[in-house]
Amino acid sequence: MPLSGIRVLDLTRLLPGAFCTMLLADMGADVIKVEDPDRGDYMRWTPPMIDGQGVLFNALNRNKRSLALNLKADHGRDLLLKLVDKADVLVEGNRPGVMKRLGLGWDTLHARNPRLVLCSITGYGQDGPFAARAGHDLNYMATAGALGLNGEQGGPPVPLSVQVADIGGGGLQPAVAILGALIAVQRGAEGRWLDVSMTDGAVSWLSLVYAARGGGEEVARGDQRLAGRHACYRVYACKDGGFYSVGALEPKFWAALCIAVDRPDLVGLQFAEGEEGRRVHRDMEAVFASRSRSEWETKLAGLDACCEPVLDLDEVASHPQIAARRLMENRKSGVEVRPAVQVRGDWRRRDAPGLGEHTDEVLAEIGVDGKQLEELKLQGVI
């Protein structure tokens, strides 16, 4: 596996950090999830539950080991520092200043292990007037301006069903930054502290939007090139209540679609604006409303025009492309989604761990014997 031999200490909770470290774990890293001994990661007890453990937790924490460790206790902090000695990466998601108050700030960790990469994932970053402010994905997307763009023209902003700031800004982007920092370390550089802001990540996703505005284009909710402005790129309702996505941006695709639906008169009106544009929208709405979704699937099968039915969740796994790629698998803990980037090797090595399932194992690796383990348990450290 690409990251075999890389050890990651994961001190995060909830979605962003867990997604980030799962990406690393799926590529072979030894991810040790360090959790509070009392209740652990909040997602462990967030319903729905299977066998006493949250299915959301299971979905984000495969291929990891769990160490239940009280970092507010002196012995707990000392044990973590011993783990830092042999670690390559530490990922944490506390508010700015918390790690330093625990005696685990960057200066301490860097002095202990100069090769360590520290990744701090927060809502707004390590500095600025909002640094200590609480928030969730909805707030970060709102602050970034992305939420305000999502919804129908004239209607209110609509929350996204996928947590873009959490997964993109707090999961994917830090994973990429960690990999880059690890390569630098392997080339002889020292470790570094990565300041990851989920709001910064959300803003970065809007680079094309701001570029369009800078070029003089109007950008508003429900009135963008890729958000309903043009009839060639939007979602249409079908006769039976189903929906069809049309992404015929290129003229050749739009022409092919218009001919296939018996409206060749619309070929030259792909990017029509104003009243003429609204008429094209109405005409295409009437076209798709004339047949059911399944009838459109049959009629448009094989058409090279970027048109696909909008699937419900229970239809995704059986879709021929999804099935052929073996992206989803039924397990006792629910449907599991494979890594998006498939790599050779045994990417799935273990189920999501129980709280503290690997505490004895992990601590034994840094020289803690059985007698010491019992003492630590009595003291409430583990």
C-alpha positions as MATLAB code, in Angstrom:
seq = 'MPLSGIRVLDLTRLLPGAFCTMLLADMGADVIKVEDPDRGDYMRWTPPMIDGQGVLFNALNRNKRSLALNLKADHGRDLLLKLVDKADVLVEGNRPGVMKRLGLGWDTLHARNPRLVLCSITGYGQDGPFAARAGHDLNYMATAGALGLNGEQGGPPVPLSVQVADIGGGGLQPAVAILGALIAVQRGAEGRWLDVSMTDGAVSWLSLVYAARGGGEEVARGDQRLAGRHACYRVYACKDGGFYSVGALEPKFWAALCIAVDRPDLVGLQFAEGEEGRRVHRDMEAVFASRSRSEWETKLAGLDACCEPVLDLDEVASHPQIAARRLMENRKSGVEVRPAVQVRGDWRRRDAPGLGEHTDEVLAEIGVDGKQLEELKLQGVI';
ca = [
       0.000    0.000    0.000;
       1.270    3.524   -0.790;
       1.353    4.691    2.847;
       2.477    1.484    4.539;
       4.822    2.373    7.408;
       3.293    5.845    7.937;
       1.781    6.330   11.401;
      -0.955    8.917   11.954;
      -2.327   10.034   15.320;
      -5.926   11.193   14.869;
      -7.247   13.394   17.700;
     -10.280   14.641   15.763;
     -14.012   14.088   16.221;
     -16.984   14.077   13.874;
     -16.773   14.320   10.070;
     -13.887   16.449    8.707;
     -10.837   14.958   10.434;
     -12.269   11.454   10.326;
     -12.729   11.684    6.544;
      -9.198   13.041    6.154;
      -7.572   10.241    8.143;
      -9.768    7.579    6.507;
      -8.303    8.595    3.158;
      -4.831    8.026    4.624;
      -5.862    4.761    6.301;
      -7.343    3.414    3.064;
      -3.939    3.968    1.446;
      -2.213    1.902    4.116;
      -1.325    4.348    6.896;
      -1.535    3.086   10.477;
      -4.120    5.529   11.852;
      -4.484    5.529   15.630;
      -7.701    7.259   16.682;
      -7.066    8.839   20.090;
     -10.362    9.229   21.948;
     -11.653   10.321   25.317;
     -12.125    7.172   27.471;
     -15.619    8.141   28.636;
     -17.575    8.532   25.397;
     -15.071    8.782   22.561;
     -15.905   10.411   19.259;
     -19.385   11.966   19.362;
     -20.347   10.081   16.222;
     -20.091    6.784   18.102;
     -23.414    7.491   19.816;
     -25.123    9.491   17.052;
     -28.124    7.517   15.692;
     -28.874    5.424   13.751;
     -27.035    2.697   15.640;
     -26.069   -0.874   14.810;
     -24.793   -3.118   17.607;
     -24.464   -0.114   19.908;
     -22.300    1.967   17.563;
     -23.287    4.786   15.202;
     -23.349    3.826   11.526;
     -22.014    7.296   10.678;
     -18.957    6.576   12.825;
     -18.495    3.222   11.119;
     -18.623    4.869    7.685;
     -15.691    7.171    8.507;
     -13.403    5.088   10.669;
     -12.580    1.826    8.923;
      -8.946    0.732    8.849;
      -8.168    2.602   12.094;
      -7.172    1.537   15.597;
      -8.754    3.128   18.684;
      -6.765    4.262   21.710;
      -8.822    5.517   24.657;
      -6.594    8.085   26.366;
      -7.350   10.941   28.763;
      -5.270   13.842   27.471;
      -6.241   16.042   30.423;
      -4.294   13.727   32.739;
      -0.523   14.169   33.006;
       0.094   10.486   32.336;
      -2.196   10.638   29.313;
      -0.281   13.551   27.840;
       3.047   11.807   28.514;
       1.858    8.681   26.726;
       0.744   10.698   23.738;
       4.151   12.365   23.548;
       5.778    8.930   23.493;
       3.510    8.037   20.578;
       4.502   11.305   18.890;
       8.131   10.142   18.998;
       7.280    7.387   16.500;
       4.545    9.139   14.547;
       4.709   10.814   11.150;
       1.504   12.847   11.344;
      -0.792   14.212   14.050;
      -4.236   15.496   13.011;
      -6.320   17.496   15.481;
      -9.555   19.455   15.259;
      -9.636   21.535   18.441;
     -10.220   25.251   18.579;
      -7.024   27.327   18.325;
      -5.029   27.291   21.563;
      -6.467   24.083   23.034;
      -3.480   21.909   22.121;
      -1.079   24.428   23.650;
      -3.102   24.526   26.869;
      -2.871   20.737   27.018;
       0.923   20.955   26.747;
       0.745   19.581   23.194;
       1.319   22.725   21.147;
       3.389   22.904   17.970;
       6.587   23.993   19.726;
       6.410   21.032   22.106;
       5.574   18.491   19.406;
       8.159   19.836   16.959;
      10.900   19.768   19.587;
       9.937   16.217   20.431;
       9.835   15.002   16.815;
      11.192   17.461   14.207;
       9.898   15.239   11.380;
       6.292   15.298   12.611;
       3.615   16.877   10.402;
       0.932   18.563   12.531;
      -2.390   19.215   10.783;
      -4.860   21.450   12.641;
      -8.368   21.455   11.144;
     -10.644   24.280   12.304;
     -13.668   26.138   11.032;
     -12.004   29.490   10.431;
      -8.252   28.958   10.833;
      -5.654   29.656   13.514;
      -5.910   33.451   13.310;
      -8.369   36.205   12.447;
     -11.391   37.529   14.387;
     -13.395   34.313   13.870;
     -10.594   31.914   14.859;
     -12.237   30.843   18.128;
     -15.800   30.915   16.783;
     -17.864   27.728   16.756;
     -19.450   26.598   13.517;
     -20.577   23.776   11.267;
     -20.580   23.133    7.525;
     -23.677   25.271    6.941;
     -21.981   28.258    8.606;
     -18.728   27.860    6.691;
     -20.592   27.612    3.386;
     -22.632   30.674    4.349;
     -19.524   32.688    5.232;
     -17.780   31.622    2.026;
     -20.680   32.842   -0.121;
     -21.371   29.364   -1.500;
     -24.635   28.834    0.385;
     -26.031   32.106   -0.958;
     -25.622   30.819   -4.508;
     -27.466   27.551   -3.940;
     -31.190   27.532   -4.678;
     -33.699   28.709   -7.254;
     -33.793   32.209   -8.652;
     -35.977   34.366   -6.419;
     -36.050   31.712   -3.705;
     -34.135   31.317   -0.434;
     -30.673   29.739   -0.140;
     -30.955   25.951    0.161;
     -28.554   23.900    2.336;
     -26.464   21.440    0.360;
     -27.116   17.751    1.012;
     -23.375   17.004    0.984;
     -21.143   18.743    3.530;
     -18.811   20.442    1.044;
     -16.766   22.494    3.506;
     -16.405   19.584    5.940;
     -15.476   16.945    3.366;
     -13.650   19.140    0.855;
     -12.089   21.842    3.003;
     -11.669   19.760    6.158;
     -11.097   16.295    4.692;
      -9.754   16.169    1.167;
      -7.618   19.323    1.118;
      -5.756   18.561    4.378;
      -5.125   14.986    3.205;
      -3.452   16.375    0.075;
      -1.446   18.868    2.162;
      -0.351   16.089    4.523;
       0.888   13.978    1.631;
       2.834   16.941    0.278;
       4.406   17.598    3.684;
       5.357   13.920    4.041;
       7.134   14.010    0.682;
       9.058   17.085    1.847;
      10.102   15.268    5.031;
      11.252   12.262    3.021;
      13.412   14.637    0.983;
      15.124   15.930    4.113;
      12.912   18.816    5.249;
      11.561   19.166    8.777;
       7.936   18.591    9.607;
       5.538   21.500    9.415;
       2.323   22.783   10.941;
      -0.603   22.818    8.488;
      -3.259   25.418    9.297;
      -6.465   24.104    7.674;
      -9.595   26.267    7.643;
     -12.807   24.738    6.355;
     -14.075   28.192    5.429;
     -10.903   28.798    3.411;
     -11.565   25.511    1.654;
     -15.125   26.514    0.803;
     -13.933   29.849   -0.575;
     -11.374   28.048   -2.742;
     -14.154   26.044   -4.408;
     -15.555   29.362   -5.690;
     -12.509   30.300   -7.757;
     -14.419   29.951  -11.055;
     -17.355   31.960   -9.704;
     -15.117   34.850   -8.695;
     -13.255   34.607  -11.995;
     -16.564   34.924  -13.855;
     -17.531   37.975  -11.797;
     -14.124   39.481  -12.411;
     -14.766   39.065  -16.115;
     -17.970   41.068  -15.846;
     -20.470   38.193  -15.734;
     -23.539   38.416  -13.526;
     -23.509   35.732  -10.830;
     -26.627   35.238   -8.702;
     -28.593   32.470   -7.012;
     -30.270   30.292   -9.634;
     -28.846   32.417  -12.441;
     -25.436   31.026  -13.319;
     -24.084   29.135  -16.292;
     -24.088   25.881  -14.324;
     -27.045   26.614  -12.071;
     -30.086   26.967  -14.302;
     -29.410   30.067  -16.416;
     -29.369   28.158  -19.688;
     -31.753   25.454  -20.861;
     -28.823   23.266  -21.892;
     -27.648   22.768  -18.296;
     -30.374   22.103  -15.770;
     -32.736   19.479  -14.343;
     -36.135   18.767  -15.902;
     -39.217   17.172  -14.380;
     -40.634   14.141  -16.185;
     -44.228   12.976  -16.554;
     -44.116   10.469  -13.672;
     -42.495   12.747  -11.088;
     -38.968   11.650  -11.928;
     -36.244   14.012  -13.097;
     -33.650   14.163  -15.856;
     -30.322   15.990  -15.784;
     -29.249   17.779  -18.945;
     -25.613   18.875  -19.184;
     -25.431   19.591  -22.911;
     -23.035   22.532  -22.659;
     -21.138   21.940  -25.883;
     -23.043   22.925  -29.046;
     -22.695   19.424  -30.542;
     -24.339   17.876  -27.470;
     -27.172   20.431  -27.420;
     -27.789   19.909  -31.121;
     -27.898   16.131  -30.670;
     -30.397   16.477  -27.812;
     -32.676   18.882  -29.675;
     -32.782   16.577  -32.695;
     -33.399   13.512  -30.484;
     -36.404   15.167  -28.788;
     -37.793   16.411  -32.103;
     -37.062   20.087  -31.472;
     -34.418   20.974  -34.089;
     -35.750   24.536  -34.027;
     -34.054   25.033  -30.641;
     -30.545   24.153  -31.817;
     -29.451   27.761  -32.324;
     -30.960   28.948  -29.027;
     -28.675   27.136  -26.613;
     -27.570   30.266  -24.742;
     -30.584   32.463  -25.408;
     -31.231   35.169  -22.803;
     -34.207   37.268  -21.771;
     -37.698   36.371  -22.943;
     -36.353   34.166  -25.725;
     -34.283   32.249  -23.186;
     -37.315   31.803  -20.925;
     -39.255   30.460  -23.900;
     -36.558   27.852  -24.577;
     -36.744   26.803  -20.936;
     -40.523   26.430  -21.155;
     -40.277   24.471  -24.394;
     -37.765   22.001  -22.934;
     -39.811   21.698  -19.752;
     -42.805   20.710  -21.866;
     -40.680   18.222  -23.804;
     -39.488   16.347  -20.721;
     -42.888   16.551  -19.036;
     -44.375   14.633  -21.976;
     -42.760   11.302  -21.020;
     -41.818    9.386  -17.902;
     -38.221    9.142  -16.739;
     -37.972    5.523  -17.831;
     -39.343    6.414  -21.273;
     -36.676    9.103  -21.615;
     -34.024    6.616  -20.554;
     -35.123    4.342  -23.374;
     -35.354    7.109  -25.958;
     -32.031    8.737  -25.049;
     -30.097    5.506  -24.473;
     -26.808    5.699  -26.308;
     -27.212    9.380  -27.168;
     -23.897   11.214  -26.766;
     -25.327   14.389  -25.246;
     -24.544   14.388  -21.485;
     -28.056   13.522  -20.287;
     -28.720   11.173  -17.348;
     -31.674   10.336  -15.097;
     -31.597   11.729  -11.559;
     -31.330    8.629   -9.367;
     -32.853    8.133   -5.945;
     -30.461    6.796   -3.302;
     -31.891    3.280   -3.454;
     -31.176    3.147   -7.199;
     -27.489    4.053   -7.063;
     -25.959    0.727   -6.061;
     -27.697   -1.150   -8.894;
     -26.759    1.358  -11.590;
     -24.670   -0.591  -14.136;
     -21.694    1.787  -13.940;
     -21.645    1.917  -10.121;
     -22.063   -1.857   -9.942;
     -19.322   -2.475  -12.501;
     -16.907   -0.328  -10.475;
     -17.907   -2.182   -7.275;
     -18.216    1.111   -5.429;
     -20.781    0.015   -2.861;
     -20.970   -3.041   -0.655;
     -23.578   -4.198    1.839;
     -22.159   -4.881    5.291;
     -23.607   -5.538    8.707;
     -22.901   -1.923    9.649;
     -24.694   -0.640    6.539;
     -23.754    0.177    2.948;
     -20.044    0.897    2.643;
     -18.635    3.088   -0.120;
     -15.187    2.159   -1.456;
     -12.382    4.709   -1.798;
     -13.047    6.984   -4.769;
      -9.504    6.493   -6.059;
      -8.924    2.772   -6.253;
      -5.425    1.533   -5.475;
      -4.000   -1.939   -5.690;
      -3.642   -3.755   -2.400;
      -5.784   -4.648    0.586;
      -7.426   -1.253    1.112;
      -9.925   -2.647    3.622;
      -8.061   -4.185    6.541;
     -10.389   -3.744    9.507;
     -13.848   -2.574   10.562;
     -14.349    0.677   12.453;
     -12.949    0.040   15.955;
     -14.796   -0.108   19.238;
     -13.888    2.585   21.771;
     -10.423    1.749   23.127;
     -10.354   -1.567   21.267;
      -6.623   -1.256   20.585;
      -5.500    0.637   23.692;
      -3.442   -2.219   25.146;
      -1.977   -3.073   21.743;
      -0.927    0.489   20.892;
       0.569    1.232   24.297;
       2.470   -2.064   24.300;
       4.191   -0.804   21.161;
       5.737    2.027   23.193;
       6.802   -0.223   26.067;
       3.824   -0.098   28.441;
       3.554   -3.506   30.157;
       0.545   -5.281   31.620;
       1.067   -4.018   35.167;
       1.337   -0.434   33.980;
      -1.799   -0.837   31.887;
      -3.783   -1.890   34.947;
      -2.473    1.094   36.918;
      -3.389    3.471   34.101;
      -6.911    2.022   33.977;
      -7.342    2.481   37.727;
      -6.184    6.092   37.409;
      -8.702    6.780   34.625;
      -5.923    7.576   32.121;
      -7.025    4.877   29.687;
];
